[in-house]
Amino acid sequence: MAHFSEDISRTFSEYLLIPSLTTKDCVPHSVDLSAPLVKYKKGELPQIKLNIPMVSAIMQSVSNDGMAIELARNGGLSFIYGSQPIDKQAEMVAKVKKYKAGFVVSDANVTIDHTLQDVMELKARTGHSTIGVTHDGSSHGKLLGIISGRDYRPSKDDPSKKVSEFMTPYEQMVTGSFGITLNEANDIIWNNKLNALPIIDENRCLKYIVFRKDYDSHKENPLELSDANKRLYVGAGINTRDYKDRVPALLDAGADVLCIDSSDGFSIWQKETLEYIKANYPNALVGAGNVVDKEGFDYLVQAGADFIKVGIGGGSICITREQKGIGRGQATAIIEVAKARNEYYEKTGIYIPLCSDGGIAQDYHMVLALAMGADFLMMGRYFARFDESPTRKIMVNGNYMKEYWGEGSARARNWQRYDMGSENSGLKFEEGVDSFVPYAGKLKDNLAVTLGKVKATMCSCGSTSLPHLMEHAKITLVSATSIVEGGAHDVIVRDTNTNS
């Protein structure tokens, strides 16, 4: 006989948070939103810790290198989508790692015999305006000079002019010695009013370039999520088909963490994928999922997952429940899996972070998910609305919209995400839709508003950290009529878009 769960499958909209005492410490600027990304032992720190509890979904319409850069600058992390050729995904990962590295390896270089035309073409191809001049044109050749936009005038200078005629020669440059710290390099930049500082070794070979704009950028983005070398953190999605080829390419490109992208993670194929990666790349960090109950959680933890994604069918563009009748209300799934996670932690002393994937329709749902036990949130629709997502902004019925489609849609054709192990695989039916979301502008501006709401809600709950919220939050079920009561009612809402 089939097993019947006694729990009702509930969504975040069926719950509200009950206020707790708001003390003088409970003010928004005192709230710490940092969260562990990967598992760690009791008394130790996680290898990667998010500065805000948000990651962008592993989707073509959400997470490319542009989204990854901007989200990391604001404290979160992106998992660059895996439903693309391996070399293209690795290239996106590499772009993120190179974007702001503190000590940047110069990948735009020429020799003294190149011409201004060569420099202009190199600038157009790479987007870099600061170009190293080395004896052989390589990233680590002997440094002979440097070129910036102040060294030439494209409208007046002869395109055939040799680099040696207009570059800033080595003798006139300020340089740093290989081995100095980033703080020391920034001091040299500041004291000498430089825009860029080449770092050279004892043989005068170019090692890195440190840029002033990176220092300024970090000051403007204090929550920036970066590693010990000041390189932005970035994740990447993988599947259970080509992981033997995809994983090494992504790790070589600099991916900090991987995540198996699947609609149903409770499978032998995820177990095999995890075991292979852990055996061959023991230092690799890999998340797995998605699951919705204790059994699925325990299975993936035993297989070696570094974090677990929770949620099936709750995404705004996901129709898995409609098509297959598979899934669970996101709130119920988080509550059960979090209980299993806590039991595992008490038993082993190993904490497995949970990622709530789907079901977020309102900003307050984020706080509910975190209070119920999720360590961080994976969101697609939320991030798809912003300038930094890779889709087009178009006009629909007089309003600007952004395109947004599911990985299970015919447009994405990401059948690997829904793979059931058949040799004759392919997208047999859709589990996602092709849609639009209202265009919202820049990520940074919108994220500031959302985080403001999250912090204010946490203050009302008497919490200034996510662990405290998770342990002490008070949550209540709501009735259908109380949901109506919670919005504007029994009034005629003024149309603020008119001039009346």
N, C-alpha and C positions, 0 to 999 in steps of 0.2 A: 504493500500500500504506500502511496506517495506520502512524503513527510510534509506536514503543514506547519508553517511558522505561525506562532501565536501573536507575533508583533504585527501591527498594522503598518503598512508601507507609507511613511509620512514624509512630507516635504518641509523645507524651511519655513514656508508661508504659514504652516500650522503651529508655529511657536512664536513666543515673544520672550524677551529678556525682562526679568523683574529687577528694578533698581536695588542696589545695595548702598550702604553709607558712602557718600562722597566726602572724602577727607580733604584737608588742605593740600595733600600730596597729589591728589587726583586732578591734575590739570593737564591739558593736552600736550604741552611741551615736555612733560615728565614721562609720557608714555613711551615705553620701549617696545617696538614692533618686531624685533629680531626673532628669528626662528631657525631651528636646525633644518638643514636640507637632507642630510644623510645620517645614518645610524652612528651611535657612539656608545661607549661604555660608561656606566655610572661613575661620576667623579672626573671624567674626561670631557673634552670639548669636541664637538663635531668637526670634521675636516673642512666642511663648508657650512657657513651660517648666513642665511639671508638677512638683509637689513630691513626688508619689509616682507610680509608673508604672502608674496604673490609671484607666480610664474605664468608665462604665456603658453597657450596650448600648442601642441605639436601639430600644426595645421598649415597648409599651403597659404591660406588666406589670412594668417596671423603672424607666424614666427619666421621671419627671414633675418638677415644680418642687421638690417636697419632697426627692426623692432628689438633685437637682442642688444644692440648698442645702447639704445635709449632707455630700455628698461633696466639694464645693469647700471647705467649712470644714475638711476633713481632708486637703486637698492634692491631690485628684484632680479629675475633671471628668465631667459627665454630658452626653450628647447627648439632648436631649429629643425624644421620639418624634414622627415626622412623619405617622403614619397617623391623623390627626385634622384637623379643619378648620383652615385657616390662621390664623384669628383666635384660636382656642383655643391653638394652639401658640405664637403670638406673645405671648399673654397670660401663658403659663407662663414664657417667656423673660424678660419684663418683671418678673415677680414675683421671679425670681432676682436680677436686676440691682438691684432696689430693696431687697432684703432687708437687705443691709448695705453701704451705700455710703460710709460715712464722712461725706461731705457728702450728705445725703438730701434730695431734693426732697419737700416736704410735700404728700402727696396726700389729706390729711384736714384740711379747713379749713372754717370757718364765719364768719359775720358777727356783730356784736354784737347783732343783732336776732333771731338764731336762738334756739331754746329748748333747755332741758335735754333734752327729748324728742328734738329733732333731733340733739343730741350723742350720745345713747344709741344712736339708730338708725345714725348714722355710724360709731360705734365697733363696733357689731355687724356692719356691712357691710364695713368695712375691716380690722378687727382692731387698729386703732391706738388707744392710750389717750392719746397726746399729740396734741393738735389745735391747729392754728394759728388765730388769730382775725385776719382781715385785713379791710380796708375793704370789699372786694367778695367775700370768701369764696373767692378764688382762691389758687393756690399761690404767687404772686409779688406779691400785693397789699400795700398798706401795713400793716405789722404794728401791731396794736392790743393784742394780748394773747396769752396762751397758756392752754390748759386741760390739766390732768392729772387723774388719778384722785383727787388730794388736794383738788381744788377743789369737789367736790360729793359728796352722799350720796344715791344713787338711792332708798334705802328711806325717806328722810325729806324730801328736797327736792321741791318742787312741779315736776312735769314741764313746766309752762308758764313756769317761771322763765327770764328772759332771760339770754343769755350774758354780757351786760355786768354782771350782778349777781353772778356767781360766778367769772368768769375772773380770772387773775392779770394785771393791767393792765401795759402796756408800761413805765410809770414804775417799776414794782417788779421789772423783769426785768433779768437780766444777758444781754447779747448780744455777739456777735462781729462784726467788720467783714469784709465780703466781700473776699476776697483773702488772708486769713490761711491759714497752713498747717494741716494736720490736727493736727500735733503741738502747735501753738499753741492750737488749739481745745480739745484734750484737756487742756492745762495749765489753761485757764480753767475747764473743767468740774471738774477736780480741786481747784483752789484755792478754788473757790466752792461745792464740795459739791453740784453740780448733777446732775440726771439727763438734762437736755437743754439744748442751747445753740442758740438761733436765730441764724442768720447773716444780717445785713441789709446792704443797700448804702447809698450816701450819701443816698438818698431815703427810707430806712427801709423799703424794700420787702423782704419776706422772700425770701431766695434758697435757703437750706438750713436743715436742722436737724441738728446733730451729737449723737449719743446716747452716754451713758456706757456703756450695755450693749454697744455695738459695740466700744468699747475693751476692756472686760472679756472679750468674746467672743474677740477676737483674741489676747489673752494666754492664754486657755484653749486656743486652737487655733493654735499657732505655725506650723504648716504650711499655714495657710489660703491658698488659691489666689485671689488678688485682683489687680486691675489697679492702675494708678497712682493712681486715685481711690478705692481700697479697695473697689471693687465686685467681687463674686464673678464669676469666669469661668464661662461657660456655653456649651455647644455645642447644636446643633440638627440633626436629621436632615432630609434633603430627598430627593425622588425625581426621576426623569427625565421626569416628566409635567407637573407644574404649577409647575416651578421658576421660571418667569418671573414668576409671581404670589407664590409662597411666599418666595423669596429676599429681595426688597426688604422684605417685611413682617417677616421675622425679623431682618434687619440693622437696620431702624428700631427694633425692640423691644430691640436691644442684643446680639444673639447675637455672640459673639466668634469662633466658628469653626463651619463647617458641615461636614456629611459626607453624601455620597450613600449612601443605604441601599439596598443591592442584594445579592442572593445571588450574583450573577455580575457582577463589575465590568468584565470584558474585553468591552466592547460599544461599538458606535458611539454608543449613546444616552448613555453616560457621557461620552464624548469631546465630544459636542455640548453637553452640560450644562456641563461644565467650561469649554469655550471661550466659551460665552455668558456665564457668570458672570465670567470673567476679563476679557472685553471690556467688559462693562457695569459691573462692580463690581471694579475692579482691586485694591482694597485688601482684598477679601474673602478669607478663608482657607478652603480647601475640601479636605477629605479625600475619597478615592475608594476603590473596591474593591467586592467582594472578589476577590482573585486568588490563584493558588497557584503561579505559575511566573515565570521571568524575562520571558517574552514579554508576559504580562499586566502586569507591573510597568513595563516599558519603555513600553508603550502609554499607560498612565495618566500616567506622568511627563511624557511628551512632550505630553500634552493639558493639563498644567498643575496636576496634583494637588499639594497641599501636604503630604500624608502618604498612605500606602497601607495599606489594611486587607488582611490576609492570612488566608485560611481559608475553605473551603467544606465544609459538611456536618459540621463538628466540634462544633457546639453541642449541649448536652444535650437540647434539644427539637427539634433539626433532623433531618429525615428526607430531606433532599435526595439523599444518596447512595443511600438505600434506594429512593426513588421514581424517580430519574433516572440513577443510576449515575455521578453527577458529583461530583468532589471530589478530595481528596488528604489523606493523613495530615498532621496539623497540624505535626508536627516536621519532616517532609520539606519541606513547603511553606515554612516559616520559613527553613530552612537554605538552600534555593535562592534565595528572593527576597532574603534578606540578602546573599548572595554577589553578586547582581545590583546591589543597592543600593551595596555597597562598590565595585564596579567603576565604577559611575556616579559615585560621589564622587571616585574617583581620576582619572577622566577629565575631570570638569567642575568639581570643587571645590564642588559643591552636595550637601548631605546631605539625603536624604529619609527621615524617620522612618517606621518600620514599626510597625503596630498588629497584634498577634496577636489574632485574633478566633475564639475557640472552642478546644475541646480541653483545657481546664483542669479536671481532675477532682480533683487534690490540690494542696495549697499549694506543694509543691516543684516542681510543673509550672510554676509561675510563674517560678521561678528558671531552670529549663531554657529556657523560652521566651526570657527576657531574655539568657541566655548564648548562645543560638543566633543572636541577632541582632535580636530584637524590641526596640523602644525602650519600648513600653508595651503594656498588655493591655486588651482590651475584654471585659468579662464581664457575663453576664446572670444565670445561675443563682446565682452568688455573691452578687450584690446583691439579687436577688429575695427572699431569705430574711429581710430585715431590716424593722424597723418602718417605715423611711422609704420602702419601695417602695409603689406605689399600690394594691396588691391587698389582698384581704380575708385576715384571719387566721381560720382555721376549724379546728374539731376534726374529725379524721379517724382513726377507729379508736383513739380515746383519746389521740391526739397532736395538738398544734397544728401546723398547716401553713399555708403561704402559697400562694395560687394563682400559677401561672406558665405562660404560654402563648406559643407561638412566633408570630412575625409572619406565618408561612405557614400558620397554623392557620385553621380555619373560624371560630373565635371572633374572631381579629384581622381576618381578611379584608383583609390588606394586599397586594392583588394587585400594586400598583405596585412592590413590592420584587422581584417575580418577573416583571415585565413583559418581554415579548419583542417589543414594538413593534406588536402587532396593534391594529387599530382596534376589534376586537371583544374587548377585554380583559376580564379578570375572573379570579377564582380558579377555575381549571379542576380542580385537584386540590391536596391539602394537601402542604406541605413542612415543616410543623411540627405539634407535638402540643400538646394542652391537658393540663396536669399540676399536681402539687403539689410543693413543696419543703419540707423541715423548717424550721419557724420558728426563727430564731436570736437574735432580740432586736434590740438597737440596733446600728446600723452602726459607731459609734465603738468600742464595746467589742470587737466581732469583728475589726474592721480592725486594732486594736492587736495582737491575737494573731497575725494573719496576717503583718503587717509584722515582728513579732518573729521569726517563723520565717524569713522572707525574709532578714532581716539576719543571723541566726545562720548560715544556710546560706552566705551570701556570705562571712562571716568564715572559715568552714571552707574556702572556696575561695581564701582569701587576698586577697579583694577588698573594697574599701570604697567603690567607685563602680560604676555600671552600665557605663560605657565600659571600665573595667579588667576587669570580669567578662566582657564581650563579647569582649575580646581575649585574655584569658589563661585562661579556664575550660577545664578538662579534662573531657571527656564520654566515656562508654563505653556501648556497647550492652549490653543484659542479656538473658539467656535466660529462658525461662518458669520454670525451676526456681529461678533466682536471685531472681525476683520473689516466689515463695513463701517463700524463705529470708529475704527482707527484712521480712516481717511476723512476728507472734507465731506460733510453730509448736512442735509437740511438747510443748505444755503445755495445761492446762485453765485458761482465763482466768477469774479470779474475777469474779463478777457484783457490781460496785460499787454497784448500785442496791438491793441487799438489806441487811438489818440483821445478817446472819450474821457 
